[in-house]
Amino acid sequence: MRRAWAWALASVFFFGLCAAAQARQYKVGTVPWVGFAPAHVAEAKGFWKSQGLDVKVFNFPSVQAAHTAFEQKRIDIDFDMMGTAVSLYQRGLPVVIIAESDWSHGGDKVILRKGVEPAALKGKPAGVYLNQAAVTYFLNSYLKQHGLSLADLKVVEMETAPLAKNFIEGRFNLIVSYDPDALRAEKEGNGVVAATSADYEGVIPEGMMVLQDVLKDIPREDLTRYFKGWVEAVKWCHDPANWKEYMQILNTKVLEATTPFSEQDLKGMLGAVRIHDARTQLARNQDGGGLQLFLDDIRGFLKANQLLQKDFTTKDLFRNEVLVEVLQGSAP
């Protein structure tokens, strides 16, 4: 009898441990940007839950705040620009890209003060929301068209809200930002859009990254189920039948707007990003695909500007096996 009772207790303890292990919560970090909307949709619509995963999305007020949480391991997966992953790797952070999910297609903007010629920017401060390769590579693409280079400007990093404020108050004649604060700089700061990421297609790809040791602790099956939930959320976002509910998620979850954005504004923001469907994700993430070509280009940009602090290859940064496997099973 004692032996049976002991076995029963041991069984309860064992299965309790198993249940606790299965109940691990994965923490995902985003910023208020419509390109990352499928993450909020996956949580709100239960697409991860239906895969048996507990996933919580944390929406940080800025990329800087998200980076801090990522480095401190308060989040497991960080949505960010792929060029930023390169910059973090340059700093010695053991970053691994696990997916490209979208690219900015007009959402990132070079805002120039009306009446100011690009040549007048030389030697002057310019504001960017992130002084890392993802953004400076885009800015440099614009400057090259006007006979300038990144080295000709005094680049200052600020979060998007104070960046717009300083532009409006006249500290900067040029900033790089994204909506909704970029819209504020245009409307209130006598700004004009000099260039957008749509002018250089694929110049700012975005996606998901993790730290190497965190990735090692994620079971492959969990990562598979995570991507299946993600793919389902992307499909939902692209379905026009879901637009009314999608608007609500955009306003309340993605942008966390105290005053809801209008349908026109939301459509404008979504028009400035390309959230990849399954077929496009496969083309971009497969071996030899668009993301690998981008990473090669970023390396060349850093080297040409004497900014390559730590050399790398695509294999150092990119782990695409699980995503590609999921996509091959879902792309029509």
C-alpha positions in Angstrom: 0.0 0.0 0.0 2.8 2.4 0.9 4.5 1.5 -2.3 1.4 2.2 -4.4 0.9 5.5 -2.6 4.5 6.5 -3.2 4.2 5.6 -6.9 1.0 7.7 -7.1 2.8 10.7 -5.6 5.8 10.2 -7.9 3.5 10.0 -10.9 1.7 13.2 -9.9 5.0 14.9 -9.4 6.4 13.6 -12.7 3.4 14.6 -14.8 3.3 17.9 -13.0 6.8 18.6 -14.2 5.9 17.6 -17.7 2.9 19.9 -17.7 5.1 22.8 -16.4 7.6 22.1 -19.1 4.9 22.2 -21.8 3.4 25.4 -20.3 6.5 27.4 -21.1 5.5 30.9 -22.2 7.4 32.3 -25.2 7.8 36.1 -25.0 7.8 38.0 -28.3 8.9 41.7 -28.6 7.6 44.2 -31.2 7.3 48.0 -31.5 4.2 49.9 -32.8 4.7 49.2 -36.4 2.1 47.7 -38.8 4.7 45.4 -40.4 4.7 43.3 -37.2 0.8 43.1 -37.1 0.6 39.3 -37.7 2.3 38.7 -34.3 -0.5 40.6 -32.5 -3.1 38.8 -34.7 -1.6 35.4 -33.9 -2.0 36.1 -30.2 -5.4 37.8 -30.4 -6.9 35.2 -32.7 -5.4 32.2 -30.9 -3.3 30.9 -33.8 -0.4 30.0 -31.5 -2.8 28.7 -28.8 -4.3 26.3 -31.3 -0.8 25.0 -32.0 -0.5 24.3 -28.3 1.9 27.2 -27.5 1.7 29.9 -24.9 3.0 33.1 -26.6 2.8 36.6 -25.2 3.5 39.6 -27.3 5.0 42.7 -25.7 4.8 46.0 -27.6 7.7 48.2 -26.6 7.5 52.0 -27.2 10.8 52.1 -29.1 13.4 49.9 -30.8 15.8 50.9 -28.0 13.5 49.6 -25.3 13.0 46.4 -27.3 16.7 45.9 -27.7 17.3 46.3 -23.9 14.6 43.7 -23.2 16.1 41.4 -25.8 19.7 41.7 -24.5 18.4 41.1 -20.9 16.5 38.0 -22.1 13.2 39.4 -21.0 11.9 38.4 -24.4 12.8 35.3 -26.4 12.1 36.5 -30.0 12.5 40.1 -31.2 10.9 41.5 -34.3 13.3 44.0 -35.8 15.1 45.1 -39.0 17.5 42.6 -40.3 20.2 45.2 -40.6 19.9 45.8 -36.9 20.7 42.1 -36.3 23.9 42.7 -38.2 24.7 45.7 -36.0 24.0 43.8 -32.8 26.3 41.0 -34.0 29.0 43.6 -34.7 28.7 44.6 -31.0 29.4 41.0 -30.0 25.8 40.0 -29.2 25.3 36.3 -30.3 22.3 37.1 -32.5 20.6 34.6 -34.9 18.0 35.6 -37.5 15.3 33.0 -37.8 13.0 34.6 -40.4 12.4 37.5 -42.7 8.8 38.4 -42.4 8.3 41.7 -44.3 10.1 44.7 -45.6 9.4 48.4 -45.3 8.0 49.7 -48.6 7.5 53.4 -48.0 7.0 53.3 -44.3 10.6 54.4 -43.6 11.0 57.9 -44.8 13.7 60.5 -45.3 12.0 63.8 -44.2 13.7 66.9 -45.5 12.7 70.4 -44.5 10.9 72.2 -47.3 13.2 74.6 -49.2 16.5 72.9 -48.0 18.7 71.5 -50.7 20.5 68.2 -49.9 23.9 69.9 -50.5 23.2 72.1 -47.5 23.1 69.1 -45.2 26.9 68.5 -45.3 28.4 68.9 -41.9 25.0 69.3 -40.2 23.3 67.1 -37.7 20.7 64.6 -39.1 18.4 62.6 -36.9 17.7 58.9 -37.2 15.5 56.6 -35.1 18.3 54.1 -35.0 22.0 54.7 -35.7 22.6 51.2 -37.0 23.2 49.5 -40.3 19.5 48.9 -41.1 18.7 52.6 -41.1 22.1 54.1 -42.1 22.2 51.8 -45.2 18.8 53.3 -46.3 20.0 56.8 -45.6 23.2 56.3 -47.4 21.2 55.1 -50.5 19.5 58.5 -50.5 22.6 60.5 -49.9 24.5 58.8 -52.7 22.0 60.1 -55.2 23.0 63.7 -54.2 26.7 63.2 -54.2 26.9 62.8 -50.4 27.8 59.9 -48.1 27.0 59.0 -44.5 30.3 60.5 -43.3 29.2 63.9 -44.5 26.5 64.1 -41.8 26.6 64.2 -38.0 24.1 61.4 -37.3 22.1 61.7 -34.1 19.9 58.8 -32.8 16.6 59.5 -31.1 13.4 57.7 -30.5 10.7 58.6 -33.1 8.6 60.9 -30.9 11.5 63.2 -29.8 12.9 62.9 -33.3 9.7 64.4 -34.8 9.7 67.1 -32.0 13.2 68.2 -32.7 12.5 68.3 -36.5 9.4 70.5 -35.8 11.5 72.8 -33.6 14.2 73.2 -36.2 17.1 71.2 -34.7 17.3 68.9 -37.8 16.7 69.7 -41.4 16.7 66.0 -42.2 15.4 63.0 -40.3 14.8 59.3 -41.0 11.6 58.1 -39.3 8.5 56.0 -39.8 4.7 56.5 -39.2 2.9 57.7 -37.2 5.7 60.1 -36.0 7.0 60.7 -39.5 3.5 61.9 -40.5 3.7 64.4 -37.6 7.0 65.7 -38.8 5.6 66.2 -42.2 2.4 67.9 -41.1 3.7 70.1 -38.3 7.3 70.6 -39.3 7.1 71.9 -42.8 8.6 68.6 -44.0 8.6 66.9 -47.3 9.2 63.2 -48.1 12.5 63.2 -49.9 12.7 59.4 -50.2 11.1 56.3 -48.8 12.1 52.7 -48.5 9.9 52.0 -51.6 12.5 53.9 -53.7 15.0 51.1 -52.9 12.9 47.9 -52.8 13.9 45.6 -50.0 16.3 48.1 -48.5 14.9 47.5 -45.0 13.9 43.9 -44.6 12.4 42.9 -41.2 11.9 39.8 -39.3 12.7 37.8 -36.2 15.8 37.2 -34.2 16.8 35.3 -31.1 20.0 34.9 -29.1 22.0 31.7 -29.8 21.6 30.2 -26.3 17.9 31.1 -26.2 17.4 29.3 -29.5 19.2 26.2 -28.2 16.6 26.0 -25.4 13.6 26.1 -27.8 12.6 22.6 -28.9 12.4 22.3 -32.6 8.8 21.2 -32.4 7.9 24.4 -30.5 9.6 26.5 -33.2 7.7 24.6 -35.9 4.4 25.3 -34.2 5.4 28.9 -33.6 6.0 29.4 -37.4 2.8 27.5 -38.2 0.8 30.0 -36.1 2.7 32.9 -37.7 1.9 31.7 -41.2 -1.8 31.3 -40.3 -1.8 34.9 -38.9 -0.3 36.3 -42.1 -2.9 34.5 -44.2 -5.6 36.0 -42.0 -4.2 39.5 -42.3 -4.2 39.2 -46.1 -7.9 38.2 -46.2 -10.1 41.2 -47.0 -13.0 39.5 -45.2 -11.2 40.2 -41.9 -10.6 43.9 -42.5 -13.0 45.3 -39.9 -11.6 43.2 -37.1 -8.0 43.8 -38.4 -8.5 47.5 -38.1 -9.5 47.0 -34.5 -6.4 44.9 -33.8 -4.2 47.5 -35.5 -5.6 50.3 -33.4 -5.8 48.6 -30.0 -2.9 46.1 -30.2 -0.3 47.1 -32.8 -0.4 50.9 -32.6 -2.0 51.1 -29.2 -3.7 54.3 -30.3 -5.4 56.4 -27.6 -7.3 58.0 -30.5 -8.0 55.4 -33.2 -6.5 56.0 -36.6 -8.9 56.3 -39.4 -9.4 53.6 -42.0 -7.6 55.8 -44.6 -4.6 56.3 -42.3 -4.4 52.5 -41.5 -4.6 51.6 -45.2 -1.9 54.2 -45.8 0.4 52.6 -43.2 -0.2 49.1 -44.5 0.5 50.3 -48.0 3.9 51.3 -46.8 5.0 47.8 -45.8 5.0 44.4 -47.6 4.1 41.6 -45.2 5.2 38.5 -47.0 2.8 35.8 -47.8 4.0 32.2 -47.5 5.3 32.0 -51.1 7.3 35.3 -50.8 8.6 34.2 -47.3 9.9 31.0 -48.9 11.6 32.9 -51.7 13.2 35.4 -49.3 14.3 32.9 -46.6 15.4 29.9 -48.6 19.1 29.2 -49.2 20.4 31.7 -51.8 17.2 33.8 -51.4 16.7 37.5 -50.9 17.7 37.7 -47.3 21.0 36.1 -47.9 21.7 38.6 -50.7 20.8 41.5 -48.4 23.1 40.3 -45.7 25.9 40.2 -48.3 25.1 43.7 -49.4 25.1 45.0 -45.8 28.5 43.4 -45.2 29.8 45.3 -48.3 28.3 48.6 -47.1 29.9 48.2 -43.7 33.3 47.3 -45.1 33.2 50.2 -47.6 32.5 52.7 -44.8 35.1 51.2 -42.4 32.3 50.1 -40.1 32.8 46.4 -40.2 34.0 45.7 -36.7 33.3 41.9 -36.8 33.3 40.0 -40.0 30.6 37.5 -40.7 29.0 35.1 -43.2 25.4 34.4 -43.7 25.8 31.1 -41.9 27.0 33.0 -38.8 23.7 34.9 -38.6 20.9 33.0 -40.3 19.1 29.8 -39.3 16.4 29.1 -41.8 15.8 25.4 -41.6 12.7 25.2 -39.5 10.9 28.1 -41.2 11.7 26.8 -44.7 10.4 23.4 -43.7 7.1 25.0 -42.5 6.8 27.2 -45.6 7.4 24.3 -48.0 4.4 22.7 -46.4 2.1 25.7 -46.6 3.0 27.7 -49.7 0.4 27.0 -52.5 
